[in-house]
Amino acid sequence: MPSLDTRGIIAAAQLGAYTPIAAVSLYLTIRYALRRDAGWIFLMIFSLVRIAGGALIIAAEVMKNPKQDMYIAAYILFHGGLAPLMLSTLGFLGLAGQHTYSELTFLTDLQRAIAVFLVIALGLTIAGGILGTHLAPTQGHIGDILRKTGAALHGAVYVAFIWIHIRCWDDRYEMRSFRRRLLYGVLLALPVLGARVAYEILTAFSAQDLFGLLPSKNRNLAMFHPVTGKWIYYAILGIALEFIVAVLYLLFSTVLSRRHLESAYTPKGTFKSVGDFKKVYVTGESNSATNALVCVYDIFGYFPQTEQGADMLASSLNVTVYMPDFFEPNEPFPSENFPPTTDEGKKALQDFFGGTASPPAAVEKLTAFGQHLKSNGAAKVGAYGFCWGGKVTLVSGGASTPFDAVSIVHPAMMSVGDAEKLTVPLGIYPSKDEPVDEYVKIVNSLASKPFASRCDNKLYANMHHGWAAARADLNKPDNKEQFEDLYTRLAQFFSKAL
């Protein structure tokens, strides 16, 4: 049996290296419903291209009479594989910027244009690889031009990546920490990807044909050809660099950014400026009803689980739900640092509540926002809050409140004193981690209110604090069941109270 030469051994290494990457990428692609913005689908395509290219080289070397077409296909796949790798870069940039820069129209349009250019570059690369071979022997000159044009387009797209990436960091303080970690991953990968793109350009000018039989007159440049040039350049600049980029993307999009994996839900709303807030998640805006709800998120800010709940309420109640960014221009509390386990962590949480998440300041913002909605046509407005947001919501339901009903879910700093000042119906839904005695006092206090019949309560004794918002694990059947039960109760409560 014929043995493998150096490039055959490199091809075998490709098979071993990219098979697990392709498998993981395929799983993530299916797991998250073929979401192109996630980048995994393009990383999977890239890995499959590298596996196919390696398999073709190995098959051609072990066969006694290999067909030339096998080598042609393998070499075209080598050059063509760069496009899906760069498309995955675009996808991961979009994933990192969800709810921040990815909402900007001009950046979205630019990313779409870049994707088009990459597809064009891929087409030129494939056509340039075919022309000049036995399939079109008289079109070698055109093929050379197409290959060089395709390589130049890859270079231009890479320059655009640099500009986009720099622009993305302008929104770093508004990003969730796990998305920012993914952006760090792209930052680490970009120089490596740049070296690979530079190699692609060098290979395009190293010879006038795909096989390197018409090398450049510049001997130093000719050494970069992947077939007839130095194999070490091909191995490092062509193969190893790509593998490093793929590993970085997979690592930072999963292990180091694992918070995203907790929810595969795609929010239905959009972000816009409303009232005094620059950033508000708005869902159900197309509904015909004039009533509105305001959601006060927990200390972790925007999360898909919280947005999913808002979407559910908007749909079931036929209302518009608004979720303002109460922490702007600052960041939410990092979810990975909760609960704090060190003195420094505990102090950081205390400082957060004393500054960015000051309840009195948030109550003022919430009250002003409710007044804004009513002054702009909302007939009735309700508010609901989680954790810290529960405290804010409960206090806002006192005298002169603009709200017609309020609800608190696994509320922090729960106090019967706040409940006694209520002037509107309350729905209260604590978890097992809130003080039951205080919950009972609040329920008893509500019984003497003139609106007692419109209040509602339920103790979710088997659920942890945060089960209905950012810390919800909807992959667990019991959490998912209670999550749905809670939002059903919220819908019923607000349908009676509004």
VMD Tcl script that draws the C-alpha trace (Angstrom):
set ca {
  {0.00 0.00 0.00}
  {1.46 3.40 -0.96}
  {2.65 5.52 1.97}
  {1.65 9.14 2.57}
  {4.04 11.94 1.73}
  {4.39 15.05 3.91}
  {1.23 16.69 2.62}
  {-0.63 13.40 3.01}
  {0.41 13.26 6.66}
  {-0.82 16.85 7.08}
  {-4.12 15.80 5.50}
  {-4.42 12.93 7.98}
  {-3.84 15.37 10.82}
  {-6.63 17.52 9.38}
  {-9.05 14.60 9.57}
  {-8.21 13.96 13.21}
  {-8.29 17.62 14.21}
  {-11.47 18.75 12.49}
  {-13.70 15.72 13.09}
  {-14.43 16.65 16.75}
  {-14.85 20.34 15.82}
  {-17.32 19.40 13.11}
  {-19.22 17.12 15.50}
  {-19.51 19.78 18.23}
  {-20.42 22.47 15.70}
  {-23.09 20.21 14.19}
  {-24.58 19.58 17.62}
  {-24.65 23.30 18.44}
  {-26.10 24.14 15.03}
  {-28.98 21.70 15.52}
  {-29.35 22.60 19.20}
  {-29.88 26.26 18.39}
  {-32.15 25.82 15.40}
  {-29.72 26.66 12.61}
  {-29.22 30.24 13.81}
  {-26.81 31.73 11.30}
  {-25.88 34.61 13.60}
  {-24.41 32.11 16.07}
  {-21.53 31.32 13.70}
  {-21.60 27.62 14.52}
  {-23.19 26.64 11.23}
  {-20.35 28.27 9.30}
  {-17.76 26.74 11.62}
  {-19.35 23.37 10.93}
  {-19.25 23.97 7.17}
  {-15.62 25.04 7.40}
  {-14.72 21.91 9.38}
  {-16.51 19.67 6.88}
  {-14.63 21.36 4.04}
  {-11.32 20.67 5.77}
  {-12.30 17.05 6.43}
  {-13.32 16.58 2.80}
  {-10.11 18.17 1.53}
  {-7.96 16.00 3.78}
  {-9.85 12.86 2.77}
  {-9.36 13.63 -0.92}
  {-5.60 14.08 -0.51}
  {-5.27 10.83 1.42}
  {-7.43 8.93 -1.04}
  {-5.45 10.26 -4.01}
  {-2.12 9.29 -2.43}
  {-3.10 5.75 -1.49}
  {-4.71 4.97 -4.87}
  {-2.55 3.45 -7.58}
  {-4.07 5.52 -10.36}
  {-5.68 8.55 -8.74}
  {-7.77 10.87 -10.84}
  {-6.48 14.38 -11.31}
  {-9.92 15.66 -10.37}
  {-9.34 14.52 -6.78}
  {-6.36 16.83 -6.44}
  {-8.20 19.65 -8.18}
  {-11.11 19.34 -5.75}
  {-8.78 19.13 -2.74}
  {-6.81 22.24 -3.74}
  {-9.97 24.22 -4.48}
  {-11.38 23.19 -1.09}
  {-8.22 24.46 0.60}
  {-8.61 27.93 -0.86}
  {-12.42 27.94 -0.71}
  {-12.49 26.94 2.97}
  {-11.34 30.38 4.05}
  {-14.73 31.95 3.20}
  {-16.83 29.89 5.65}
  {-14.21 30.47 8.36}
  {-14.56 34.22 7.83}
  {-18.35 33.89 7.74}
  {-18.16 32.21 11.14}
  {-16.16 35.22 12.34}
  {-18.99 37.43 11.18}
  {-21.49 35.19 12.94}
  {-19.68 35.25 16.26}
  {-19.32 39.02 16.10}
  {-23.09 39.18 15.67}
  {-23.69 36.78 18.54}
  {-21.46 38.80 20.88}
  {-23.33 41.97 20.01}
  {-26.89 40.76 20.54}
  {-28.95 43.51 22.22}
  {-26.12 46.03 21.74}
  {-24.29 46.86 18.51}
  {-26.07 44.11 16.54}
  {-29.21 46.22 16.86}
  {-27.59 49.07 14.90}
  {-28.94 49.18 11.35}
  {-25.77 50.41 9.69}
  {-23.67 47.65 11.29}
  {-26.22 45.01 10.33}
  {-26.26 46.25 6.75}
  {-22.46 46.30 6.67}
  {-22.27 42.73 7.94}
  {-24.73 41.60 5.29}
  {-22.67 43.33 2.60}
  {-19.52 41.62 3.90}
  {-21.28 38.26 3.76}
  {-22.16 38.93 0.12}
  {-18.54 39.83 -0.67}
  {-17.36 36.60 0.97}
  {-19.77 34.57 -1.16}
  {-18.46 36.38 -4.24}
  {-14.87 35.68 -3.14}
  {-15.76 32.01 -2.72}
  {-17.28 31.90 -6.20}
  {-14.20 33.52 -7.74}
  {-11.93 31.11 -5.89}
  {-13.82 28.07 -7.13}
  {-14.04 29.33 -10.71}
  {-10.39 30.36 -10.67}
  {-9.41 26.91 -9.47}
  {-11.28 25.18 -12.28}
  {-10.17 27.42 -15.14}
  {-6.75 26.37 -16.43}
  {-7.10 22.73 -15.47}
  {-8.02 19.96 -17.92}
  {-11.63 21.02 -17.41}
  {-10.92 24.38 -19.11}
  {-7.30 24.26 -20.32}
  {-7.45 27.43 -22.44}
  {-8.79 29.63 -19.63}
  {-5.73 29.58 -17.38}
  {-5.10 33.32 -17.60}
  {-8.69 34.11 -16.57}
  {-8.45 31.58 -13.77}
  {-5.30 33.28 -12.48}
  {-7.07 36.66 -12.43}
  {-10.09 35.21 -10.64}
  {-7.96 33.55 -7.95}
  {-6.05 36.76 -7.31}
  {-9.26 38.80 -7.22}
  {-10.81 36.35 -4.77}
  {-7.76 36.54 -2.51}
  {-7.84 40.34 -2.65}
  {-11.52 40.29 -1.63}
  {-10.64 38.15 1.38}
  {-8.06 40.75 2.30}
  {-10.55 43.60 1.95}
  {-13.08 41.77 4.11}
  {-10.45 41.22 6.78}
  {-9.76 44.97 6.89}
  {-13.52 45.50 7.33}
  {-13.45 42.98 10.20}
  {-10.83 45.09 11.96}
  {-12.96 48.22 11.68}
  {-16.14 46.42 12.83}
  {-14.33 44.88 15.77}
  {-12.99 48.24 16.90}
  {-16.51 49.68 16.63}
  {-17.92 46.77 18.62}
  {-15.77 47.65 21.64}
  {-17.55 51.00 21.90}
  {-20.51 49.08 23.37}
  {-18.48 46.88 25.70}
  {-19.91 48.45 28.86}
  {-23.47 47.71 27.72}
  {-22.71 44.07 26.93}
  {-23.36 41.14 29.20}
  {-20.11 39.71 30.54}
  {-20.47 36.39 28.71}
  {-20.98 38.17 25.39}
  {-17.98 40.35 26.09}
  {-15.90 37.22 26.67}
  {-16.92 36.00 23.21}
  {-15.78 39.35 21.79}
  {-12.44 38.79 23.55}
  {-12.24 35.43 21.78}
  {-12.72 37.11 18.41}
  {-10.05 39.64 19.40}
  {-7.57 36.82 20.05}
  {-8.48 35.08 16.81}
  {-8.28 38.10 14.49}
  {-4.45 38.38 14.31}
  {-4.22 34.64 13.61}
  {-6.93 34.91 10.97}
  {-5.09 37.90 9.50}
  {-1.95 35.82 9.04}
  {-4.02 33.14 7.29}
  {-5.57 35.73 4.96}
  {-2.13 37.12 4.19}
  {-0.99 33.61 3.30}
  {-4.00 33.24 0.99}
  {-2.97 36.40 -0.84}
  {0.62 35.20 -1.11}
  {-0.47 31.84 -2.51}
  {-2.59 33.57 -5.16}
  {0.46 35.45 -6.43}
  {2.95 32.59 -5.94}
  {2.00 30.89 -9.22}
  {-0.16 31.38 -12.28}
  {-1.93 28.04 -11.96}
  {-3.63 25.94 -9.29}
  {-0.91 23.25 -9.19}
  {2.03 25.63 -8.96}
  {3.55 24.41 -12.21}
  {3.94 28.00 -13.40}
  {5.57 29.55 -10.33}
  {6.26 33.22 -9.79}
  {9.62 34.51 -11.02}
  {10.17 35.73 -7.49}
  {11.59 32.64 -5.78}
  {10.74 33.85 -2.29}
  {7.11 34.36 -3.32}
  {6.96 30.97 -5.07}
  {7.84 29.24 -1.79}
  {4.39 30.11 -0.45}
  {2.50 27.96 -2.94}
  {0.65 25.22 -1.02}
  {1.51 22.48 -3.54}
  {4.98 23.20 -4.90}
  {6.21 25.60 -2.21}
  {7.68 24.77 1.19}
  {5.48 22.38 3.09}
  {6.28 24.03 6.41}
  {4.68 27.28 5.22}
  {1.62 25.35 4.12}
  {1.43 23.42 7.39}
  {1.75 26.45 9.67}
  {0.29 29.35 7.70}
  {-2.35 27.37 5.84}
  {-3.46 24.63 8.23}
  {-2.34 25.32 11.81}
  {-3.50 28.94 11.90}
  {-6.99 27.99 10.75}
  {-7.19 25.32 13.41}
  {-6.21 27.82 16.11}
  {-8.96 30.19 14.95}
  {-11.55 27.39 14.94}
  {-10.57 26.25 18.44}
  {-10.72 29.82 19.78}
  {-14.20 30.35 18.34}
  {-15.48 27.05 19.71}
  {-13.90 27.63 23.11}
  {-15.12 31.19 23.61}
  {-18.59 30.57 22.18}
  {-19.29 27.60 24.46}
  {-17.08 26.92 27.48}
  {-16.09 30.52 28.26}
  {-19.44 32.00 27.22}
  {-21.59 29.24 28.66}
  {-24.27 31.60 29.96}
  {-25.66 31.87 26.43}
  {-26.19 28.12 26.33}
  {-28.76 28.29 29.10}
  {-31.42 29.46 26.71}
  {-31.94 28.76 23.04}
  {-34.82 31.20 22.93}
  {-34.79 34.01 20.37}
  {-36.56 37.09 21.80}
  {-39.39 38.47 19.66}
  {-39.07 42.10 20.72}
  {-36.74 44.91 19.71}
  {-34.66 47.50 21.50}
  {-35.42 51.18 21.15}
  {-35.37 54.48 22.99}
  {-38.52 55.17 25.03}
  {-39.08 58.05 27.43}
  {-35.90 58.88 29.34}
  {-34.37 55.48 28.62}
  {-32.03 55.04 25.67}
  {-32.48 51.28 25.68}
  {-35.81 49.52 26.25}
  {-36.80 46.00 25.22}
  {-40.26 46.35 23.63}
  {-42.44 43.38 22.72}
  {-46.06 43.15 21.57}
  {-45.92 46.64 20.09}
  {-48.05 45.59 17.14}
  {-50.88 44.59 19.47}
  {-54.05 46.66 19.13}
  {-54.69 46.97 22.89}
  {-53.84 50.22 24.65}
  {-52.75 48.67 27.98}
  {-49.08 48.22 28.83}
  {-46.81 46.37 31.24}
  {-43.41 47.42 32.53}
  {-40.90 44.72 33.48}
  {-38.16 45.48 36.00}
  {-35.46 42.87 35.44}
  {-33.22 41.44 38.17}
  {-29.67 42.57 38.95}
  {-28.30 40.59 36.00}
  {-30.09 42.77 33.45}
  {-31.31 41.49 30.10}
  {-31.48 37.72 29.69}
  {-33.30 35.57 27.10}
  {-35.34 33.92 29.85}
  {-36.65 37.26 31.13}
  {-37.36 38.42 27.59}
  {-39.16 35.15 26.86}
  {-41.46 35.80 29.80}
  {-42.17 39.31 28.52}
  {-43.00 37.88 25.09}
  {-45.39 35.39 26.69}
  {-47.24 38.14 28.58}
  {-47.44 40.37 25.50}
  {-48.99 37.54 23.53}
  {-51.42 36.21 26.15}
  {-52.63 39.63 27.36}
  {-52.51 41.45 24.03}
  {-50.48 44.26 25.61}
  {-47.19 45.97 24.92}
  {-44.48 45.04 27.41}
  {-41.60 47.42 28.09}
  {-38.35 46.39 29.80}
  {-36.17 49.49 30.37}
  {-32.45 49.32 31.06}
  {-32.49 50.69 34.60}
  {-28.71 50.35 34.89}
  {-27.74 52.43 31.87}
  {-25.11 53.65 31.25}
  {-23.56 51.17 33.70}
  {-23.44 47.37 33.59}
  {-25.59 44.81 35.42}
  {-24.06 42.76 38.19}
  {-21.98 39.88 36.70}
  {-24.01 36.69 37.02}
  {-20.86 34.60 37.44}
  {-20.07 36.53 40.64}
  {-23.37 35.66 42.31}
  {-23.77 34.63 45.02}
  {-20.59 36.31 46.31}
  {-18.31 33.96 48.24}
  {-15.57 36.37 49.36}
  {-15.51 39.58 51.34}
  {-14.52 41.45 48.18}
  {-17.45 39.93 46.30}
  {-19.90 40.82 49.06}
  {-18.61 44.38 49.10}
  {-18.97 44.59 45.32}
  {-22.62 43.54 45.61}
  {-23.25 46.08 48.37}
  {-21.61 48.81 46.30}
  {-23.78 47.81 43.36}
  {-26.98 48.20 45.39}
  {-25.70 51.48 46.76}
  {-24.86 52.92 43.35}
  {-25.95 51.52 39.99}
  {-28.89 49.59 41.47}
  {-29.97 52.09 44.12}
  {-33.64 51.16 44.81}
  {-34.83 54.74 45.50}
  {-33.31 55.98 42.23}
  {-34.82 53.05 40.34}
  {-38.26 53.73 41.86}
  {-38.08 57.30 40.55}
  {-37.16 56.03 37.08}
  {-39.92 53.42 37.09}
  {-42.56 55.90 38.27}
  {-41.52 58.45 35.65}
  {-41.64 55.77 32.95}
  {-45.15 54.71 33.97}
  {-46.27 58.34 33.83}
  {-44.67 58.65 30.39}
  {-46.65 55.65 29.07}
  {-49.92 57.00 30.38}
  {-49.28 60.48 29.04}
  {-48.64 58.89 25.64}
  {-51.92 57.01 25.36}
  {-51.70 53.92 27.57}
  {-55.10 53.43 29.22}
  {-53.83 51.18 32.02}
  {-50.29 50.27 32.99}
  {-49.04 47.44 35.20}
  {-45.55 46.66 36.47}
  {-43.81 43.47 37.53}
  {-40.31 42.90 38.83}
  {-37.85 40.16 39.79}
  {-35.41 39.99 42.70}
  {-34.12 43.56 43.14}
  {-36.73 44.60 40.58}
  {-39.40 43.19 42.90}
  {-38.37 45.62 45.63}
  {-38.45 48.51 43.17}
  {-41.85 47.48 41.80}
  {-43.42 46.99 45.23}
  {-42.35 50.43 46.44}
  {-43.60 52.05 43.21}
  {-47.13 50.82 43.94}
  {-47.64 53.26 46.82}
  {-49.29 56.68 46.91}
  {-49.57 58.60 43.61}
  {-48.50 55.54 41.62}
  {-49.07 55.64 37.85}
  {-49.61 51.88 37.88}
  {-52.95 50.11 38.05}
  {-51.44 46.86 39.42}
  {-48.01 45.56 40.40}
  {-46.50 42.12 40.83}
  {-43.30 40.83 42.39}
  {-41.56 37.53 41.63}
  {-38.89 35.97 43.90}
  {-38.48 39.47 45.34}
  {-35.41 40.66 47.24}
  {-35.65 42.86 50.35}
  {-39.31 41.89 50.73}
  {-41.01 44.02 53.40}
  {-44.56 44.11 54.77}
  {-43.99 47.81 55.40}
  {-43.84 48.42 51.66}
  {-46.95 46.30 51.10}
  {-48.94 48.28 53.66}
  {-48.43 51.42 51.56}
  {-49.84 49.83 48.40}
  {-52.74 51.58 46.68}
  {-53.13 49.05 43.84}
  {-53.54 45.24 43.63}
  {-50.45 43.07 44.15}
  {-49.46 39.68 42.79}
  {-46.71 38.13 44.92}
  {-44.85 34.94 43.97}
  {-41.81 34.13 46.16}
  {-39.51 31.12 45.92}
  {-38.25 28.84 48.68}
  {-35.32 31.22 49.24}
  {-37.39 34.21 50.37}
  {-38.50 34.62 54.02}
  {-41.84 32.82 54.32}
  {-42.83 34.72 57.46}
  {-42.55 38.05 55.64}
  {-44.53 36.62 52.74}
  {-47.32 35.57 55.09}
  {-47.37 39.03 56.69}
  {-47.75 40.64 53.26}
  {-50.58 38.29 52.26}
  {-52.38 39.04 55.52}
  {-51.86 42.78 55.00}
  {-53.40 42.55 51.51}
  {-56.51 40.89 52.92}
  {-57.58 44.15 54.55}
  {-57.13 46.24 51.39}
  {-60.20 47.40 49.41}
  {-58.71 45.72 46.33}
  {-58.02 42.42 48.13}
  {-60.19 40.39 45.73}
  {-57.97 41.41 42.82}
  {-54.71 40.39 44.52}
  {-53.04 37.04 43.98}
  {-50.28 35.02 45.63}
  {-48.49 31.70 45.40}
  {-45.41 30.34 47.15}
  {-43.22 28.35 44.74}
  {-41.74 26.25 47.52}
  {-39.73 23.97 45.21}
  {-38.14 26.71 43.12}
  {-34.86 28.57 43.68}
  {-34.48 32.33 43.76}
  {-34.32 33.51 40.14}
  {-36.20 30.57 38.61}
  {-38.45 32.86 36.53}
  {-35.83 35.29 35.22}
  {-32.09 35.29 34.47}
  {-31.30 32.22 36.57}
  {-34.04 30.10 35.04}
  {-32.79 26.77 33.70}
  {-35.47 25.87 31.19}
  {-33.64 22.69 30.26}
  {-34.89 21.25 33.55}
  {-38.50 20.02 33.28}
  {-39.53 21.16 36.78}
  {-38.12 24.68 36.28}
  {-39.73 24.92 32.85}
  {-43.10 23.78 34.23}
  {-43.04 26.29 37.09}
  {-41.75 29.01 34.76}
  {-44.78 28.53 32.54}
  {-47.10 28.32 35.54}
  {-45.78 31.63 36.90}
  {-46.32 33.51 33.65}
  {-49.79 32.01 33.34}
  {-50.61 33.33 36.81}
  {-49.13 36.72 35.96}
  {-51.32 36.88 32.87}
  {-54.39 35.96 34.88}
  {-53.54 38.48 37.59}
  {-53.04 41.37 35.20}
  {-56.11 40.44 33.14}
  {-58.24 40.99 36.29}
  {-56.32 43.95 37.66}
  {-55.94 46.03 34.52}
}
mol new
graphics top color blue
foreach p $ca { graphics top sphere $p radius 0.5 }
foreach p [lrange $ca 0 end-1] q [lrange $ca 1 end] { graphics top cylinder $p $q radius 0.2 }
display resetview
